């Protein structure tokens, strides 16, 4: 198990405003799983041809996606943007 954590960047209020509670719960579940895999989170999601940097991951069968930034020196995954198509 990893010592990594996750957080919203800039804030939970800003990123989740207006989203259905189920979407927020799914984002937080995925963020917890990304933190659990720790340094390997730099390889998850798009882009597929390189690791590190801002990553994207589909949520709820392609009905949206999250953009996240794994930062190894902080041992943290930051959720930076949530897109929900509804």
N, CA, C and O atoms as a Maestro MAE file, in Angstrom:
{
 s_m_m2io_version
 :::
 2.0.0
}

f_m_ct {
 s_m_title
 :::
 protein
 m_atom[344] {
  # First column is atom index #
  i_m_mmod_type
  r_m_x_coord
  r_m_y_coord
  r_m_z_coord
  i_m_residue_number
  s_m_chain_name
  s_m_pdb_residue_name
  s_m_pdb_atom_name
  i_m_atomic_number
  :::
  1 25 0.841 -1.190 0.000 1 A "UNK " " N  " 7
  2 3 0.000 0.000 0.000 1 A "UNK " " CA " 6
  3 2 0.877 1.241 0.000 1 A "UNK " " C  " 6
  4 15 1.922 1.278 0.649 1 A "UNK " " O  " 8
  5 25 0.447 2.238 -0.723 2 A "UNK " " N  " 7
  6 3 1.205 3.467 -0.912 2 A "UNK " " CA " 6
  7 2 0.963 4.462 0.222 2 A "UNK " " C  " 6
  8 15 -0.075 4.436 0.882 2 A "UNK " " O  " 8
  9 25 1.932 5.325 0.427 3 A "UNK " " N  " 7
  10 3 1.797 6.419 1.397 3 A "UNK " " CA " 6
  11 2 1.235 7.671 0.718 3 A "UNK " " C  " 6
  12 15 1.091 8.716 1.354 3 A "UNK " " O  " 8
  13 25 0.924 7.562 -0.550 4 A "UNK " " N  " 7
  14 3 0.433 8.707 -1.302 4 A "UNK " " CA " 6
  15 2 -0.964 9.121 -0.850 4 A "UNK " " C  " 6
  16 15 -1.721 8.316 -0.309 4 A "UNK " " O  " 8
  17 25 -1.289 10.383 -1.080 5 A "UNK " " N  " 7
  18 3 -2.621 10.922 -0.818 5 A "UNK " " CA " 6
  19 2 -3.130 11.574 -2.103 5 A "UNK " " C  " 6
  20 15 -2.457 11.546 -3.133 5 A "UNK " " O  " 8
  21 25 -4.301 12.148 -2.030 6 A "UNK " " N  " 7
  22 3 -4.835 12.903 -3.159 6 A "UNK " " CA " 6
  23 2 -5.504 14.159 -2.636 6 A "UNK " " C  " 6
  24 15 -5.861 14.244 -1.461 6 A "UNK " " O  " 8
  25 25 -5.672 15.137 -3.519 7 A "UNK " " N  " 7
  26 3 -6.302 16.395 -3.134 7 A "UNK " " CA " 6
  27 2 -6.852 17.069 -4.388 7 A "UNK " " C  " 6
  28 15 -6.435 16.762 -5.505 7 A "UNK " " O  " 8
  29 25 -7.783 17.982 -4.190 8 A "UNK " " N  " 7
  30 3 -8.285 18.803 -5.286 8 A "UNK " " CA " 6
  31 2 -7.353 20.002 -5.459 8 A "UNK " " C  " 6
  32 15 -6.822 20.536 -4.486 8 A "UNK " " O  " 8
  33 25 -7.164 20.413 -6.712 9 A "UNK " " N  " 7
  34 3 -6.369 21.600 -6.970 9 A "UNK " " CA " 6
  35 2 -7.062 22.390 -8.076 9 A "UNK " " C  " 6
  36 15 -6.987 21.957 -9.226 9 A "UNK " " O  " 8
  37 25 -7.727 23.504 -7.822 10 A "UNK " " N  " 7
  38 3 -7.498 24.411 -6.721 10 A "UNK " " CA " 6
  39 2 -8.289 24.084 -5.446 10 A "UNK " " C  " 6
  40 15 -7.732 24.201 -4.354 10 A "UNK " " O  " 8
  41 25 -9.551 23.684 -5.537 11 A "UNK " " N  " 7
  42 3 -10.308 23.335 -4.331 11 A "UNK " " CA " 6
  43 2 -11.480 22.441 -4.704 11 A "UNK " " C  " 6
  44 15 -11.909 22.404 -5.857 11 A "UNK " " O  " 8
  45 25 -11.990 21.721 -3.709 12 A "UNK " " N  " 7
  46 3 -13.147 20.854 -3.936 12 A "UNK " " CA " 6
  47 2 -14.371 21.681 -4.332 12 A "UNK " " C  " 6
  48 15 -15.129 21.286 -5.218 12 A "UNK " " O  " 8
  49 25 -14.562 22.821 -3.682 13 A "UNK " " N  " 7
  50 3 -15.722 23.664 -3.963 13 A "UNK " " CA " 6
  51 2 -15.701 24.136 -5.420 13 A "UNK " " C  " 6
  52 15 -16.740 24.145 -6.080 13 A "UNK " " O  " 8
  53 25 -14.549 24.520 -5.914 14 A "UNK " " N  " 7
  54 3 -14.426 25.026 -7.279 14 A "UNK " " CA " 6
  55 2 -14.642 23.915 -8.307 14 A "UNK " " C  " 6
  56 15 -15.365 24.107 -9.285 14 A "UNK " " O  " 8
  57 25 -14.024 22.763 -8.091 15 A "UNK " " N  " 7
  58 3 -14.067 21.691 -9.084 15 A "UNK " " CA " 6
  59 2 -15.368 20.902 -9.098 15 A "UNK " " C  " 6
  60 15 -15.759 20.373 -10.139 15 A "UNK " " O  " 8
  61 25 -16.035 20.818 -7.967 16 A "UNK " " N  " 7
  62 3 -17.232 19.975 -7.898 16 A "UNK " " CA " 6
  63 2 -18.542 20.763 -7.919 16 A "UNK " " C  " 6
  64 15 -19.615 20.163 -7.851 16 A "UNK " " O  " 8
  65 25 -18.480 22.084 -8.010 17 A "UNK " " N  " 7
  66 3 -19.693 22.904 -8.004 17 A "UNK " " CA " 6
  67 2 -20.616 22.495 -9.155 17 A "UNK " " C  " 6
  68 15 -20.214 22.488 -10.319 17 A "UNK " " O  " 8
  69 25 -21.847 22.158 -8.809 18 A "UNK " " N  " 7
  70 3 -22.855 21.816 -9.807 18 A "UNK " " CA " 6
  71 2 -22.842 20.379 -10.295 18 A "UNK " " C  " 6
  72 15 -23.701 19.998 -11.090 18 A "UNK " " O  " 8
  73 25 -21.901 19.578 -9.848 19 A "UNK " " N  " 7
  74 3 -21.849 18.178 -10.274 19 A "UNK " " CA " 6
  75 2 -22.793 17.333 -9.425 19 A "UNK " " C  " 6
  76 15 -22.973 17.614 -8.240 19 A "UNK " " O  " 8
  77 25 -23.401 16.301 -10.015 20 A "UNK " " N  " 7
  78 3 -24.227 15.385 -9.223 20 A "UNK " " CA " 6
  79 2 -23.371 14.676 -8.162 20 A "UNK " " C  " 6
  80 15 -22.187 14.425 -8.387 20 A "UNK " " O  " 8
  81 25 -23.967 14.358 -7.018 21 A "UNK " " N  " 7
  82 3 -23.214 13.692 -5.946 21 A "UNK " " CA " 6
  83 2 -22.568 12.370 -6.380 21 A "UNK " " C  " 6
  84 15 -21.482 12.027 -5.915 21 A "UNK " " O  " 8
  85 25 -23.235 11.634 -7.268 22 A "UNK " " N  " 7
  86 3 -22.674 10.369 -7.737 22 A "UNK " " CA " 6
  87 2 -21.390 10.560 -8.530 22 A "UNK " " C  " 6
  88 15 -20.483 9.731 -8.457 22 A "UNK " " O  " 8
  89 25 -21.309 11.646 -9.284 23 A "UNK " " N  " 7
  90 3 -20.097 11.942 -10.057 23 A "UNK " " CA " 6
  91 2 -18.953 12.297 -9.114 23 A "UNK " " C  " 6
  92 15 -17.825 11.839 -9.294 23 A "UNK " " O  " 8
  93 25 -19.252 13.111 -8.113 24 A "UNK " " N  " 7
  94 3 -18.231 13.481 -7.129 24 A "UNK " " CA " 6
  95 2 -17.725 12.235 -6.400 24 A "UNK " " C  " 6
  96 15 -16.524 12.091 -6.170 24 A "UNK " " O  " 8
  97 25 -18.635 11.344 -6.040 25 A "UNK " " N  " 7
  98 3 -18.237 10.107 -5.356 25 A "UNK " " CA " 6
  99 2 -17.343 9.258 -6.253 25 A "UNK " " C  " 6
  100 15 -16.374 8.671 -5.772 25 A "UNK " " O  " 8
  101 25 -17.648 9.183 -7.541 26 A "UNK " " N  " 7
  102 3 -16.818 8.406 -8.468 26 A "UNK " " CA " 6
  103 2 -15.448 9.036 -8.636 26 A "UNK " " C  " 6
  104 15 -14.446 8.323 -8.682 26 A "UNK " " O  " 8
  105 25 -15.384 10.353 -8.729 27 A "UNK " " N  " 7
  106 3 -14.093 11.044 -8.839 27 A "UNK " " CA " 6
  107 2 -13.250 10.771 -7.599 27 A "UNK " " C  " 6
  108 15 -12.058 10.486 -7.712 27 A "UNK " " O  " 8
  109 25 -13.849 10.853 -6.431 28 A "UNK " " N  " 7
  110 3 -13.108 10.615 -5.192 28 A "UNK " " CA " 6
  111 2 -12.682 9.157 -5.067 28 A "UNK " " C  " 6
  112 15 -11.613 8.871 -4.527 28 A "UNK " " O  " 8
  113 25 -13.498 8.239 -5.555 29 A "UNK " " N  " 7
  114 3 -13.114 6.822 -5.543 29 A "UNK " " CA " 6
  115 2 -11.905 6.592 -6.439 29 A "UNK " " C  " 6
  116 15 -10.957 5.911 -6.048 29 A "UNK " " O  " 8
  117 25 -11.938 7.159 -7.640 30 A "UNK " " N  " 7
  118 3 -10.812 7.016 -8.561 30 A "UNK " " CA " 6
  119 2 -9.556 7.688 -8.013 30 A "UNK " " C  " 6
  120 15 -8.456 7.155 -8.156 30 A "UNK " " O  " 8
  121 25 -9.714 8.847 -7.392 31 A "UNK " " N  " 7
  122 3 -8.564 9.542 -6.807 31 A "UNK " " CA " 6
  123 2 -7.931 8.699 -5.705 31 A "UNK " " C  " 6
  124 15 -6.707 8.655 -5.581 31 A "UNK " " O  " 8
  125 25 -8.754 8.037 -4.913 32 A "UNK " " N  " 7
  126 3 -8.242 7.158 -3.863 32 A "UNK " " CA " 6
  127 2 -7.467 5.992 -4.463 32 A "UNK " " C  " 6
  128 15 -6.416 5.612 -3.948 32 A "UNK " " O  " 8
  129 25 -7.983 5.425 -5.550 33 A "UNK " " N  " 7
  130 3 -7.285 4.321 -6.207 33 A "UNK " " CA " 6
  131 2 -5.980 4.786 -6.855 33 A "UNK " " C  " 6
  132 15 -4.980 4.069 -6.811 33 A "UNK " " O  " 8
  133 25 -5.981 5.977 -7.455 34 A "UNK " " N  " 7
  134 3 -4.751 6.507 -8.036 34 A "UNK " " CA " 6
  135 2 -3.691 6.736 -6.964 34 A "UNK " " C  " 6
  136 15 -2.514 6.444 -7.173 34 A "UNK " " O  " 8
  137 25 -4.114 7.259 -5.818 35 A "UNK " " N  " 7
  138 3 -3.168 7.458 -4.715 35 A "UNK " " CA " 6
  139 2 -2.650 6.120 -4.192 35 A "UNK " " C  " 6
  140 15 -1.496 6.019 -3.776 35 A "UNK " " O  " 8
  141 25 -3.496 5.100 -4.213 36 A "UNK " " N  " 7
  142 3 -3.087 3.783 -3.715 36 A "UNK " " CA " 6
  143 2 -1.995 3.159 -4.571 36 A "UNK " " C  " 6
  144 15 -1.155 2.420 -4.057 36 A "UNK " " O  " 8
  145 25 -1.995 3.447 -5.882 37 A "UNK " " N  " 7
  146 3 -0.938 2.866 -6.725 37 A "UNK " " CA " 6
  147 2 0.323 3.727 -6.730 37 A "UNK " " C  " 6
  148 15 1.339 3.338 -7.306 37 A "UNK " " O  " 8
  149 25 0.261 4.894 -6.091 38 A "UNK " " N  " 7
  150 3 1.439 5.712 -5.856 38 A "UNK " " CA " 6
  151 2 2.165 6.154 -7.115 38 A "UNK " " C  " 6
  152 15 1.554 6.727 -8.017 38 A "UNK " " O  " 8
  153 25 3.466 5.892 -7.184 39 A "UNK " " N  " 7
  154 3 4.266 6.371 -8.311 39 A "UNK " " CA " 6
  155 2 3.800 5.842 -9.671 39 A "UNK " " C  " 6
  156 15 4.059 6.472 -10.696 39 A "UNK " " O  " 8
  157 25 3.132 4.718 -9.691 40 A "UNK " " N  " 7
  158 3 2.634 4.181 -10.956 40 A "UNK " " CA " 6
  159 2 1.488 5.006 -11.532 40 A "UNK " " C  " 6
  160 15 1.107 4.807 -12.686 40 A "UNK " " O  " 8
  161 25 0.934 5.926 -10.750 41 A "UNK " " N  " 7
  162 3 -0.138 6.778 -11.273 41 A "UNK " " CA " 6
  163 2 0.375 7.710 -12.372 41 A "UNK " " C  " 6
  164 15 -0.424 8.299 -13.100 41 A "UNK " " O  " 8
  165 25 1.688 7.852 -12.501 42 A "UNK " " N  " 7
  166 3 2.263 8.669 -13.584 42 A "UNK " " CA " 6
  167 2 2.118 7.984 -14.935 42 A "UNK " " C  " 6
  168 15 2.386 8.599 -15.967 42 A "UNK " " O  " 8
  169 25 1.693 6.705 -14.948 43 A "UNK " " N  " 7
  170 3 1.558 5.934 -16.182 43 A "UNK " " CA " 6
  171 2 0.107 5.636 -16.554 43 A "UNK " " C  " 6
  172 15 -0.150 5.015 -17.585 43 A "UNK " " O  " 8
  173 25 -0.845 6.072 -15.725 44 A "UNK " " N  " 7
  174 3 -2.258 5.751 -15.914 44 A "UNK " " CA " 6
  175 2 -2.922 6.799 -16.796 44 A "UNK " " C  " 6
  176 15 -2.631 7.989 -16.678 44 A "UNK " " O  " 8
  177 25 -3.806 6.364 -17.672 45 A "UNK " " N  " 7
  178 3 -4.602 7.283 -18.477 45 A "UNK " " CA " 6
  179 2 -3.863 7.839 -19.673 45 A "UNK " " C  " 6
  180 15 -2.802 7.350 -20.059 45 A "UNK " " O  " 8
  181 25 -4.457 8.887 -20.256 46 A "UNK " " N  " 7
  182 3 -3.860 9.530 -21.430 46 A "UNK " " CA " 6
  183 2 -2.895 10.595 -20.977 46 A "UNK " " C  " 6
  184 15 -3.111 11.161 -19.906 46 A "UNK " " O  " 8
  185 25 -1.856 10.911 -21.702 47 A "UNK " " N  " 7
  186 3 -1.406 10.324 -22.958 47 A "UNK " " CA " 6
  187 2 -0.729 8.974 -22.737 47 A "UNK " " C  " 6
  188 15 -0.089 8.745 -21.711 47 A "UNK " " O  " 8
  189 25 -0.881 8.098 -23.705 48 A "UNK " " N  " 7
  190 3 -0.369 6.739 -23.583 48 A "UNK " " CA " 6
  191 2 1.110 6.624 -23.930 48 A "UNK " " C  " 6
  192 15 1.772 5.678 -23.504 48 A "UNK " " O  " 8
  193 25 1.632 7.569 -24.695 49 A "UNK " " N  " 7
  194 3 2.997 7.442 -25.214 49 A "UNK " " CA " 6
  195 2 4.082 7.975 -24.285 49 A "UNK " " C  " 6
  196 15 5.267 7.870 -24.604 49 A "UNK " " O  " 8
  197 25 3.702 8.544 -23.144 50 A "UNK " " N  " 7
  198 3 4.704 9.027 -22.190 50 A "UNK " " CA " 6
  199 2 4.107 8.990 -20.782 50 A "UNK " " C  " 6
  200 15 2.896 8.856 -20.605 50 A "UNK " " O  " 8
  201 25 4.980 9.110 -19.798 51 A "UNK " " N  " 7
  202 3 4.492 9.132 -18.423 51 A "UNK " " CA " 6
  203 2 4.779 10.481 -17.794 51 A "UNK " " C  " 6
  204 15 5.618 11.240 -18.280 51 A "UNK " " O  " 8
  205 25 4.080 10.771 -16.717 52 A "UNK " " N  " 7
  206 3 4.238 12.039 -16.026 52 A "UNK " " CA " 6
  207 2 3.386 13.132 -16.641 52 A "UNK " " C  " 6
  208 15 2.728 12.924 -17.661 52 A "UNK " " O  " 8
  209 25 3.403 14.292 -16.015 53 A "UNK " " N  " 7
  210 3 2.628 15.425 -16.501 53 A "UNK " " CA " 6
  211 2 1.143 15.261 -16.222 53 A "UNK " " C  " 6
  212 15 0.720 14.332 -15.535 53 A "UNK " " O  " 8
  213 25 0.366 16.180 -16.769 54 A "UNK " " N  " 7
  214 3 -1.081 16.158 -16.590 54 A "UNK " " CA " 6
  215 2 -1.664 14.967 -17.346 54 A "UNK " " C  " 6
  216 15 -1.397 14.792 -18.535 54 A "UNK " " O  " 8
  217 25 -2.456 14.155 -16.660 55 A "UNK " " N  " 7
  218 3 -3.028 12.934 -17.217 55 A "UNK " " CA " 6
  219 2 -4.547 13.067 -17.279 55 A "UNK " " C  " 6
  220 15 -5.125 13.887 -16.566 55 A "UNK " " O  " 8
  221 25 -5.194 12.272 -18.120 56 A "UNK " " N  " 7
  222 3 -6.652 12.221 -18.206 56 A "UNK " " CA " 6
  223 2 -7.127 10.791 -18.069 56 A "UNK " " C  " 6
  224 15 -6.462 9.846 -18.494 56 A "UNK " " O  " 8
  225 25 -8.312 10.655 -17.456 57 A "UNK " " N  " 7
  226 3 -8.881 9.337 -17.228 57 A "UNK " " CA " 6
  227 2 -10.392 9.448 -17.367 57 A "UNK " " C  " 6
  228 15 -11.009 10.306 -16.737 57 A "UNK " " O  " 8
  229 25 -10.998 8.585 -18.190 58 A "UNK " " N  " 7
  230 3 -12.446 8.581 -18.369 58 A "UNK " " CA " 6
  231 2 -13.160 8.165 -17.095 58 A "UNK " " C  " 6
  232 15 -12.662 7.341 -16.327 58 A "UNK " " O  " 8
  233 25 -14.343 8.750 -16.880 59 A "UNK " " N  " 7
  234 3 -15.174 8.360 -15.737 59 A "UNK " " CA " 6
  235 2 -16.556 7.957 -16.236 59 A "UNK " " C  " 6
  236 15 -17.046 8.469 -17.242 59 A "UNK " " O  " 8
  237 25 -17.156 7.052 -15.528 60 A "UNK " " N  " 7
  238 3 -18.534 6.604 -15.759 60 A "UNK " " CA " 6
  239 2 -18.811 6.294 -17.226 60 A "UNK " " C  " 6
  240 15 -19.691 6.883 -17.855 60 A "UNK " " O  " 8
  241 25 -18.028 5.344 -17.751 61 A "UNK " " N  " 7
  242 3 -18.205 4.838 -19.118 61 A "UNK " " CA " 6
  243 2 -18.137 5.924 -20.185 61 A "UNK " " C  " 6
  244 15 -18.926 5.917 -21.130 61 A "UNK " " O  " 8
  245 25 -17.214 6.839 -20.043 62 A "UNK " " N  " 7
  246 3 -17.014 7.870 -21.042 62 A "UNK " " CA " 6
  247 2 -17.960 9.051 -20.970 62 A "UNK " " C  " 6
  248 15 -17.989 9.873 -21.886 62 A "UNK " " O  " 8
  249 25 -18.728 9.152 -19.908 63 A "UNK " " N  " 7
  250 3 -19.660 10.268 -19.770 63 A "UNK " " CA " 6
  251 2 -18.971 11.515 -19.228 63 A "UNK " " C  " 6
  252 15 -19.609 12.543 -19.003 63 A "UNK " " O  " 8
  253 25 -17.672 11.411 -19.024 64 A "UNK " " N  " 7
  254 3 -16.867 12.530 -18.554 64 A "UNK " " CA " 6
  255 2 -15.436 12.072 -18.377 64 A "UNK " " C  " 6
  256 15 -15.100 10.926 -18.679 64 A "UNK " " O  " 8
  257 25 -14.596 12.965 -17.890 65 A "UNK " " N  " 7
  258 3 -13.224 12.582 -17.593 65 A "UNK " " CA " 6
  259 2 -12.655 13.503 -16.521 65 A "UNK " " C  " 6
  260 15 -13.167 14.595 -16.275 65 A "UNK " " O  " 8
  261 25 -11.588 13.033 -15.896 66 A "UNK " " N  " 7
  262 3 -10.864 13.851 -14.931 66 A "UNK " " CA " 6
  263 2 -9.466 14.107 -15.478 66 A "UNK " " C  " 6
  264 15 -8.890 13.267 -16.171 66 A "UNK " " O  " 8
  265 25 -8.941 15.257 -15.161 67 A "UNK " " N  " 7
  266 3 -7.540 15.574 -15.415 67 A "UNK " " CA " 6
  267 2 -6.857 15.588 -14.059 67 A "UNK " " C  " 6
  268 15 -7.322 16.239 -13.123 67 A "UNK " " O  " 8
  269 25 -5.760 14.870 -13.962 68 A "UNK " " N  " 7
  270 3 -5.063 14.785 -12.683 68 A "UNK " " CA " 6
  271 2 -3.568 14.898 -12.896 68 A "UNK " " C  " 6
  272 15 -3.047 14.601 -13.972 68 A "UNK " " O  " 8
  273 25 -2.888 15.335 -11.844 69 A "UNK " " N  " 7
  274 3 -1.451 15.518 -11.891 69 A "UNK " " CA " 6
  275 2 -0.809 14.738 -10.750 69 A "UNK " " C  " 6
  276 15 -0.921 15.140 -9.592 69 A "UNK " " O  " 8
  277 25 -0.134 13.624 -11.060 70 A "UNK " " N  " 7
  278 3 0.603 12.911 -10.020 70 A "UNK " " CA " 6
  279 2 1.947 13.615 -9.793 70 A "UNK " " C  " 6
  280 15 2.697 13.854 -10.740 70 A "UNK " " O  " 8
  281 25 2.239 13.942 -8.538 71 A "UNK " " N  " 7
  282 3 3.483 14.650 -8.209 71 A "UNK " " CA " 6
  283 2 4.288 13.787 -7.236 71 A "UNK " " C  " 6
  284 15 4.029 13.794 -6.033 71 A "UNK " " O  " 8
  285 25 5.266 13.043 -7.763 72 A "UNK " " N  " 7
  286 3 6.041 12.137 -6.903 72 A "UNK " " CA " 6
  287 2 6.743 12.831 -5.735 72 A "UNK " " C  " 6
  288 15 6.836 12.252 -4.653 72 A "UNK " " O  " 8
  289 25 7.231 14.042 -5.923 73 A "UNK " " N  " 7
  290 3 7.948 14.700 -4.818 73 A "UNK " " CA " 6
  291 2 7.019 15.107 -3.675 73 A "UNK " " C  " 6
  292 15 7.483 15.348 -2.560 73 A "UNK " " O  " 8
  293 25 5.710 15.184 -3.940 74 A "UNK " " N  " 7
  294 3 4.720 15.473 -2.905 74 A "UNK " " CA " 6
  295 2 4.009 14.210 -2.419 74 A "UNK " " C  " 6
  296 15 3.246 14.256 -1.453 74 A "UNK " " O  " 8
  297 25 4.259 13.082 -3.088 75 A "UNK " " N  " 7
  298 3 3.523 11.849 -2.802 75 A "UNK " " CA " 6
  299 2 2.016 12.104 -2.839 75 A "UNK " " C  " 6
  300 15 1.279 11.706 -1.938 75 A "UNK " " O  " 8
  301 25 1.579 12.782 -3.909 76 A "UNK " " N  " 7
  302 3 0.184 13.198 -3.992 76 A "UNK " " CA " 6
  303 2 -0.300 13.189 -5.439 76 A "UNK " " C  " 6
  304 15 0.460 13.458 -6.370 76 A "UNK " " O  " 8
  305 25 -1.579 12.874 -5.603 77 A "UNK " " N  " 7
  306 3 -2.266 12.999 -6.886 77 A "UNK " " CA " 6
  307 2 -3.237 14.164 -6.743 77 A "UNK " " C  " 6
  308 15 -4.086 14.167 -5.852 77 A "UNK " " O  " 8
  309 25 -3.110 15.149 -7.620 78 A "UNK " " N  " 7
  310 3 -3.977 16.318 -7.586 78 A "UNK " " CA " 6
  311 2 -5.028 16.218 -8.692 78 A "UNK " " C  " 6
  312 15 -4.696 16.051 -9.865 78 A "UNK " " O  " 8
  313 25 -6.288 16.323 -8.304 79 A "UNK " " N  " 7
  314 3 -7.371 16.369 -9.278 79 A "UNK " " CA " 6
  315 2 -7.485 17.836 -9.704 79 A "UNK " " C  " 6
  316 15 -7.782 18.708 -8.887 79 A "UNK " " O  " 8
  317 25 -7.245 18.095 -10.997 80 A "UNK " " N  " 7
  318 3 -7.161 19.467 -11.500 80 A "UNK " " CA " 6
  319 2 -8.396 19.925 -12.268 80 A "UNK " " C  " 6
  320 15 -8.687 21.120 -12.317 80 A "UNK " " O  " 8
  321 25 -9.123 18.988 -12.868 81 A "UNK " " N  " 7
  322 3 -10.283 19.370 -13.665 81 A "UNK " " CA " 6
  323 2 -11.227 18.176 -13.776 81 A "UNK " " C  " 6
  324 15 -10.794 17.028 -13.875 81 A "UNK " " O  " 8
  325 25 -12.511 18.469 -13.758 82 A "UNK " " N  " 7
  326 3 -13.537 17.435 -13.955 82 A "UNK " " CA " 6
  327 2 -14.453 17.899 -15.088 82 A "UNK " " C  " 6
  328 15 -15.042 18.978 -15.019 82 A "UNK " " O  " 8
  329 25 -14.564 17.083 -16.116 83 A "UNK " " N  " 7
  330 3 -15.500 17.357 -17.212 83 A "UNK " " CA " 6
  331 2 -16.612 16.335 -17.140 83 A "UNK " " C  " 6
  332 15 -16.356 15.131 -17.112 83 A "UNK " " O  " 8
  333 25 -17.854 16.810 -17.110 84 A "UNK " " N  " 7
  334 3 -19.013 15.915 -17.026 84 A "UNK " " CA " 6
  335 2 -19.970 16.271 -18.146 84 A "UNK " " C  " 6
  336 15 -20.460 17.398 -18.220 84 A "UNK " " O  " 8
  337 25 -20.237 15.307 -19.021 85 A "UNK " " N  " 7
  338 3 -21.133 15.528 -20.149 85 A "UNK " " CA " 6
  339 2 -22.594 15.268 -19.787 85 A "UNK " " C  " 6
  340 15 -23.509 15.682 -20.499 85 A "UNK " " O  " 8
  341 25 -22.792 14.571 -18.660 86 A "UNK " " N  " 7
  342 3 -24.143 14.307 -18.183 86 A "UNK " " CA " 6
  343 2 -24.783 13.268 -18.926 86 A "UNK " " C  " 6
  344 15 -25.932 12.926 -18.646 86 A "UNK " " O  " 8
  :::
 }
 m_bond[343] {
  # First column is bond index #
  i_m_from
  i_m_to
  i_m_order
  :::
  1 1 2 1
  2 2 3 1
  3 3 4 2
  4 3 5 1
  5 5 6 1
  6 6 7 1
  7 7 8 2
  8 7 9 1
  9 9 10 1
  10 10 11 1
  11 11 12 2
  12 11 13 1
  13 13 14 1
  14 14 15 1
  15 15 16 2
  16 15 17 1
  17 17 18 1
  18 18 19 1
  19 19 20 2
  20 19 21 1
  21 21 22 1
  22 22 23 1
  23 23 24 2
  24 23 25 1
  25 25 26 1
  26 26 27 1
  27 27 28 2
  28 27 29 1
  29 29 30 1
  30 30 31 1
  31 31 32 2
  32 31 33 1
  33 33 34 1
  34 34 35 1
  35 35 36 2
  36 35 37 1
  37 37 38 1
  38 38 39 1
  39 39 40 2
  40 39 41 1
  41 41 42 1
  42 42 43 1
  43 43 44 2
  44 43 45 1
  45 45 46 1
  46 46 47 1
  47 47 48 2
  48 47 49 1
  49 49 50 1
  50 50 51 1
  51 51 52 2
  52 51 53 1
  53 53 54 1
  54 54 55 1
  55 55 56 2
  56 55 57 1
  57 57 58 1
  58 58 59 1
  59 59 60 2
  60 59 61 1
  61 61 62 1
  62 62 63 1
  63 63 64 2
  64 63 65 1
  65 65 66 1
  66 66 67 1
  67 67 68 2
  68 67 69 1
  69 69 70 1
  70 70 71 1
  71 71 72 2
  72 71 73 1
  73 73 74 1
  74 74 75 1
  75 75 76 2
  76 75 77 1
  77 77 78 1
  78 78 79 1
  79 79 80 2
  80 79 81 1
  81 81 82 1
  82 82 83 1
  83 83 84 2
  84 83 85 1
  85 85 86 1
  86 86 87 1
  87 87 88 2
  88 87 89 1
  89 89 90 1
  90 90 91 1
  91 91 92 2
  92 91 93 1
  93 93 94 1
  94 94 95 1
  95 95 96 2
  96 95 97 1
  97 97 98 1
  98 98 99 1
  99 99 100 2
  100 99 101 1
  101 101 102 1
  102 102 103 1
  103 103 104 2
  104 103 105 1
  105 105 106 1
  106 106 107 1
  107 107 108 2
  108 107 109 1
  109 109 110 1
  110 110 111 1
  111 111 112 2
  112 111 113 1
  113 113 114 1
  114 114 115 1
  115 115 116 2
  116 115 117 1
  117 117 118 1
  118 118 119 1
  119 119 120 2
  120 119 121 1
  121 121 122 1
  122 122 123 1
  123 123 124 2
  124 123 125 1
  125 125 126 1
  126 126 127 1
  127 127 128 2
  128 127 129 1
  129 129 130 1
  130 130 131 1
  131 131 132 2
  132 131 133 1
  133 133 134 1
  134 134 135 1
  135 135 136 2
  136 135 137 1
  137 137 138 1
  138 138 139 1
  139 139 140 2
  140 139 141 1
  141 141 142 1
  142 142 143 1
  143 143 144 2
  144 143 145 1
  145 145 146 1
  146 146 147 1
  147 147 148 2
  148 147 149 1
  149 149 150 1
  150 150 151 1
  151 151 152 2
  152 151 153 1
  153 153 154 1
  154 154 155 1
  155 155 156 2
  156 155 157 1
  157 157 158 1
  158 158 159 1
  159 159 160 2
  160 159 161 1
  161 161 162 1
  162 162 163 1
  163 163 164 2
  164 163 165 1
  165 165 166 1
  166 166 167 1
  167 167 168 2
  168 167 169 1
  169 169 170 1
  170 170 171 1
  171 171 172 2
  172 171 173 1
  173 173 174 1
  174 174 175 1
  175 175 176 2
  176 175 177 1
  177 177 178 1
  178 178 179 1
  179 179 180 2
  180 179 181 1
  181 181 182 1
  182 182 183 1
  183 183 184 2
  184 183 185 1
  185 185 186 1
  186 186 187 1
  187 187 188 2
  188 187 189 1
  189 189 190 1
  190 190 191 1
  191 191 192 2
  192 191 193 1
  193 193 194 1
  194 194 195 1
  195 195 196 2
  196 195 197 1
  197 197 198 1
  198 198 199 1
  199 199 200 2
  200 199 201 1
  201 201 202 1
  202 202 203 1
  203 203 204 2
  204 203 205 1
  205 205 206 1
  206 206 207 1
  207 207 208 2
  208 207 209 1
  209 209 210 1
  210 210 211 1
  211 211 212 2
  212 211 213 1
  213 213 214 1
  214 214 215 1
  215 215 216 2
  216 215 217 1
  217 217 218 1
  218 218 219 1
  219 219 220 2
  220 219 221 1
  221 221 222 1
  222 222 223 1
  223 223 224 2
  224 223 225 1
  225 225 226 1
  226 226 227 1
  227 227 228 2
  228 227 229 1
  229 229 230 1
  230 230 231 1
  231 231 232 2
  232 231 233 1
  233 233 234 1
  234 234 235 1
  235 235 236 2
  236 235 237 1
  237 237 238 1
  238 238 239 1
  239 239 240 2
  240 239 241 1
  241 241 242 1
  242 242 243 1
  243 243 244 2
  244 243 245 1
  245 245 246 1
  246 246 247 1
  247 247 248 2
  248 247 249 1
  249 249 250 1
  250 250 251 1
  251 251 252 2
  252 251 253 1
  253 253 254 1
  254 254 255 1
  255 255 256 2
  256 255 257 1
  257 257 258 1
  258 258 259 1
  259 259 260 2
  260 259 261 1
  261 261 262 1
  262 262 263 1
  263 263 264 2
  264 263 265 1
  265 265 266 1
  266 266 267 1
  267 267 268 2
  268 267 269 1
  269 269 270 1
  270 270 271 1
  271 271 272 2
  272 271 273 1
  273 273 274 1
  274 274 275 1
  275 275 276 2
  276 275 277 1
  277 277 278 1
  278 278 279 1
  279 279 280 2
  280 279 281 1
  281 281 282 1
  282 282 283 1
  283 283 284 2
  284 283 285 1
  285 285 286 1
  286 286 287 1
  287 287 288 2
  288 287 289 1
  289 289 290 1
  290 290 291 1
  291 291 292 2
  292 291 293 1
  293 293 294 1
  294 294 295 1
  295 295 296 2
  296 295 297 1
  297 297 298 1
  298 298 299 1
  299 299 300 2
  300 299 301 1
  301 301 302 1
  302 302 303 1
  303 303 304 2
  304 303 305 1
  305 305 306 1
  306 306 307 1
  307 307 308 2
  308 307 309 1
  309 309 310 1
  310 310 311 1
  311 311 312 2
  312 311 313 1
  313 313 314 1
  314 314 315 1
  315 315 316 2
  316 315 317 1
  317 317 318 1
  318 318 319 1
  319 319 320 2
  320 319 321 1
  321 321 322 1
  322 322 323 1
  323 323 324 2
  324 323 325 1
  325 325 326 1
  326 326 327 1
  327 327 328 2
  328 327 329 1
  329 329 330 1
  330 330 331 1
  331 331 332 2
  332 331 333 1
  333 333 334 1
  334 334 335 1
  335 335 336 2
  336 335 337 1
  337 337 338 1
  338 338 339 1
  339 339 340 2
  340 339 341 1
  341 341 342 1
  342 342 343 1
  343 343 344 2
  :::
 }
}
